[in-house]
Amino acid sequence: MAEDLEKIRQEIERLRREIERHNYLYYVKSEPEISDAEYDALLARLKELEEKYPQFYDPNSPTQRVGAPPAEEFRAVEHPVPLLSLDKVNSPEEFDEFVNRALRMLGDVSPEQLDFTATPKLDGLSVRLRYENGALVLGATRGDGFRGEDVTANVRTIRNLPHYLLSEEAARLPVVEFRGEVIFHKDDFERLNAELAARGEKTFVNARNGAAGSLRQLDPNITAQRPLKVYVYEVLLAEGKEFESHWEMLEFIESAGLPVVPYRKYCRTKDDVHRYFEWASENRDSLPFEVDGVVIKINRVEYQRRLGEVSHHPRWAVAWKFPSQEAVTTLLDVEWSVGRTGAVTPVAILEPVFVGGATISRATLHNEDEIARLGIKIGDRVVVKRAGDVIPEVVRPLTELRTGDEKDIVPPEHCPVCGAKLSRPPGEVIRRCPNRFCPAQVAESIKHFVSRKAFDIEGLGDKQIETLLKNNLISDAADLFSLKPEQLVKLERWGEKLATKIVNNIQNAKKIPLERFLFALGIPGVGEHLAQVLTEHFAKVVAEEKKGGKFKIDGERWSNSDIFERLRRATFDELVAINEIGPATAQSIIDFFADEHNQRFLKKLFAAGVEIVEPAVESEGEKPLEGLTFVFTGELDSMTRAEAQELVRKLGGRAASSVSRKTDYVVVGKNPGSKYTKAQQLGVKIINEEEFLRMVGLKK
Ligand code: IVH
């Protein structure tokens, strides 16, 4: 009997290690070896044995990742080594000063001898992780650096954190402690907030607060449902192990099977650090998690020891911060702006403030419901955010700073530009100006018409279009095509050269592929993507109908203008039957083409010489990707994702937006998203950018 039990114990142990290894392959390496079904089978067997033999309970068992029973309060824990903070620098000069100070203190070390490590500074919650004889025994928050809270049960639910160290070398150590950051990936965080909102629960202000709120939950079952991740950046303590450099330490962390902080870089020189900072600043928005700077460490442990630390931070490491993307300013007023479809939206007029590397004085307030949700008033001190190329937005008011003089924001009843009475259909968040000749709508739709993804007419910016309208040289976009240089020269400040150039640009834009043409029309609900979907769909319809003899077969290939004519005649039923097109959009397309004014406008365009043509890059009939479906994830170096999809279509393939068993190839660029994991799970073939370029003949 005892022997049987011993056998069971061994099987349980084996299963635990095996499942843990698959967790690691899946969550840390993103290289699973088995399918979900096989994984589930292993887990089910382990659960069965653990239920039958409760004497073998182990809090580190992979079955325990669902969360332990709630705690009354967190236990306080002393940190054996204090969890220090970091000194900050805000500019290249300040960073150089940090380096020079270190060199001065070290005395006999030359600048050439000093190397560095660089990692992103993750914006989350710092944790200490203790492993004894290879098993996770403690997870604690940083607290004040000396004492934190015991959050072991919660830490155990974090999917990418192994409960056992992987390498023999690490598992042999009696005690090893790590330090890392608990965070949310941006997409996980957005999904979580959407779920919370859908359930009517309170949402988190940002990913950092979300991570803190989720980790410091008394009920680990709740933490288990939050898609937290942890990344490790330091060994705090390793009895019986010496490191010569921080880089070596990071490699040890990785070999131990822990998720080491991603995008780390060894920097041979100070200049390499400058380059790393630039790289991180430029790519900040496309990283999968929030990053508020980079952490630079002097690499050699000997120098670290000699430099030592001051009360709360080491002299051998520094946080080089990005300019803040959030700032506080005053909401001076709200302007209501009229868009090309008549939508009237609120724009915040702000006291100018420097944020995210630029001074802003306007920001979006989205819509009336958003204003109500934020409870914002004119005169409020507000938090504004400017992240990368995203339009600056008002995040929230600081209601605690109110004086009582703030005024409510009152949406207008009449169009601020033409005075027409605004409509707000029940259930809609947006008021609209019903007057299609409203000067604001006309100007905005012409701006849209000439924009980069539409007719792409260079030299015609917002100012120029407003000047043309003001001087009555145009009344709609079709009029652009009959402009003469002489007419433009008469306008202020437009010299002959510039006038000729703009007219040439306009004339050269007349030939346009169908998807761009559709986008340019500005049919409500039809953006860049749906324009593409419609083009593809009706190309197929026309091809089918020609085969079926509904069209005269005259030996000529059907053209894109045939496709447009076909789309124009499409019925509501035909349109809603298309994937991705809902009833509202279908109706909007029908209404657009049924409208007499629009019909006149289209006639005018074609009369002016606008011609719908095949896309510029032709594959000369050769379709090397015929029958193949591609999905792209992550950033490509040589082209945008949209361009790559376009290329696939030109070469006869299909570009899909999500991975399924029918996908033939998933092309993985930098910072791939969940499609990558999905592809691995489904066993879809994964290729990198270079392999893709070779397939399409762009690389040998
Ligand atoms: S190293 C001696 N590396 O930033 C301090 N810290 O402002 C060693 N943090 O409390 C810290 N990402 O929570 C380090 N890649 C990274 C980090 C990082 C985020 C946090 C950490 C620390 C704070 C200091």
Boltz pocket constraint, residues with backbone or C-beta under 6 A from the ligand:
constraints:
  - pocket:
      binder: B
      contacts: [[A, 83], [A, 84], [A, 85], [A, 86], [A, 119], [A, 120], [A, 121], [A, 122], [A, 123], [A, 124], [A, 125], [A, 126], [A, 180], [A, 181], [A, 233], [A, 234], [A, 261], [A, 295], [A, 314], [A, 317], [A, 319]]
      max_distance: 6.0
